[in-house]
């Protein structure tokens, strides 16, 4: 599960960089792509945080 979340995190960052710089999208299409990759990034980051190993002291 955590490996999938790490993969989604990395893929969303790479997709966001691609959309922002190389895709040539403009206007609403670029905003929509960035929003989708941002939601994926935050979702996977929250999932990783919730499944983190906890140290019991």
C-alpha positions as CSV (number, residue, x, y, z in Angstrom):
1,X,0.0,0.0,0.0
2,X,2.7,2.5,0.9
3,X,4.7,1.6,-2.2
4,X,1.6,2.5,-4.3
5,X,1.2,5.8,-2.4
6,X,4.9,6.6,-3.0
7,X,4.5,5.8,-6.7
8,X,1.4,8.0,-7.0
9,X,3.3,10.9,-5.2
10,X,6.2,10.7,-7.6
11,X,4.0,10.4,-10.6
12,X,1.9,13.4,-9.6
13,X,5.0,15.5,-9.2
14,X,6.4,14.5,-12.5
15,X,3.0,15.0,-14.2
16,X,2.7,18.4,-12.7
17,X,6.1,19.4,-13.9
18,X,5.3,18.1,-17.4
19,X,2.0,19.9,-17.6
20,X,3.5,23.2,-16.4
21,X,6.6,23.2,-18.6
22,X,6.5,20.8,-21.6
23,X,2.9,20.0,-22.5
24,X,2.1,23.3,-24.1
25,X,-1.3,23.5,-22.5
26,X,-2.7,27.0,-21.9
27,X,-5.5,28.5,-20.0
28,X,-8.2,26.3,-18.4
29,X,-6.6,23.0,-19.6
30,X,-3.4,23.8,-17.8
31,X,-5.3,24.8,-14.7
32,X,-7.4,21.6,-14.8
33,X,-4.3,19.5,-15.2
34,X,-2.5,21.2,-12.4
35,X,-5.6,20.9,-10.1
36,X,-5.9,17.1,-10.8
37,X,-2.2,16.4,-10.2
38,X,-2.3,18.6,-7.1
39,X,-5.3,16.6,-5.7
40,X,-3.4,13.4,-6.4
41,X,-0.3,14.7,-4.7
42,X,-2.1,15.9,-1.6
43,X,-4.1,12.7,-1.4
44,X,-1.1,10.4,-1.6
45,X,0.8,12.6,0.9
46,X,-2.1,12.3,3.4
47,X,-2.3,8.6,2.8
48,X,1.4,8.2,3.5
49,X,1.1,10.3,6.6
50,X,-1.9,8.3,7.9
51,X,-0.1,5.0,7.3
52,X,3.3,6.1,8.7
53,X,4.9,3.7,11.3
54,X,4.3,5.0,14.8
55,X,6.9,4.7,17.5
56,X,5.4,3.7,20.8
57,X,7.4,5.0,23.7
